[in-house]
């Protein structure tokens, strides 16, 4: 199964304002318990320096999956957004499977519009 790729940007001002009301900028003031409640999934491959994190983003009001992988010339890149925790759990699992599979994605595309990052080929 291919991991979902969707941006929820442009879903209307109501959704954005709802996200802002949920605590825009408050992430730095969170307790460890609050951070744990926002986390949907975290995959870390320490040996290969790969991470896949899915969390509820207070600034947007959506769940989002971000990937950090040295095979792409970028640090953490948000690759998908979700409206529900259930979608986020399924999306997280799909992204972990895809990024750790035999054929990783040819590129990571930021759903926040800050870039497209091709898979670096071995030389």
C-alpha positions in Angstrom: 0.0 0.0 0.0 1.4 3.4 -0.9 1.4 5.9 1.9 -1.1 8.8 1.6 -0.1 12.2 0.3 -2.5 14.9 1.1 -2.4 18.5 2.2 -5.3 19.9 4.1 -4.2 23.5 3.3 -7.1 25.5 1.9 -9.7 23.7 3.8 -11.2 27.0 4.8 -10.5 29.6 7.5 -12.7 27.9 10.0 -10.4 24.9 10.1 -7.3 27.1 10.4 -8.8 29.2 13.1 -9.9 26.1 15.0 -6.3 24.8 14.8 -5.0 28.1 16.2 -7.5 28.1 19.0 -6.3 24.6 20.0 -3.0 26.1 21.1 -1.0 27.8 18.4 2.5 28.4 19.7 1.8 26.5 22.9 3.9 23.5 22.0 7.0 24.8 23.8 5.0 25.1 27.0 3.6 21.6 27.0 4.3 19.0 29.7 5.6 15.6 28.7 2.1 14.2 29.3 0.6 16.7 26.8 3.3 15.9 24.3 2.6 12.2 24.7 -1.1 12.8 24.0 -0.4 14.6 20.8 2.0 11.8 19.5 0.4 9.3 17.2 3.5 7.3 16.2 7.3 7.5 16.3 9.6 5.3 14.3 13.4 5.6 14.7 16.1 3.7 12.9 19.1 5.0 14.8 21.6 3.0 12.7 20.4 4.7 9.4 19.4 8.0 11.0 15.8 7.7 9.7 12.8 9.0 11.6 9.0 9.0 10.9 6.9 11.0 13.4 3.2 11.5 13.3 1.7 14.0 15.8 -1.3 16.4 16.2 0.0 19.8 15.1 -1.5 22.5 17.3 -0.6 25.2 14.8 -2.7 23.8 12.0 -5.3 21.7 13.9 -4.4 18.6 11.8 -2.4 15.4 12.4 0.7 15.3 10.3 3.5 12.8 9.4 7.0 14.1 9.0 10.1 12.2 7.8 13.8 12.7 8.4 16.0 10.6 6.2 19.6 11.3 5.0 18.8 9.7 1.7 16.9 12.9 0.8 18.6 16.3 1.0 16.4 17.7 3.8 15.8 17.4 7.5 12.2 16.9 8.8 9.7 17.2 6.0 5.9 17.1 6.5 4.7 14.6 3.9 1.0 14.2 4.8 -1.8 15.8 6.9 -4.9 14.0 8.3 -8.2 15.1 9.9 -8.6 12.2 12.3 -6.4 10.2 14.6 -7.5 7.0 12.9 -6.3 8.4 9.5 -3.1 9.4 11.1 -2.4 6.0 12.6 -3.0 4.3 9.3 -0.9 6.9 7.5 2.0 6.6 9.9 2.1 2.8 9.5 2.0 3.2 5.7 4.8 5.8 5.7 7.0 3.6 8.0 6.5 0.7 5.6 7.2 2.8 2.5 10.3 4.6 3.8 11.8 1.3 5.2 10.8 -0.9 2.2 13.0 -2.2 -0.5 11.9 0.7 -2.8 11.7 4.0 -0.9 9.8 6.9 -2.6 11.6 8.5 -5.5 11.1 11.9 -3.7 9.6 13.4 -0.6 7.2 16.3 -1.3 6.4 18.7 1.5 2.7 19.2 1.8 3.4 22.6 3.3 4.9 23.8 0.0 8.5 24.1 1.1 10.1 21.7 -1.4 10.5 18.5 -3.2 13.4 16.3 -2.3 14.6 13.6 -4.6 16.1 10.3 -3.4 19.8 10.7 -3.6 21.3 7.9 -5.7 24.4 6.0 -4.6 27.4 7.0 -6.6 
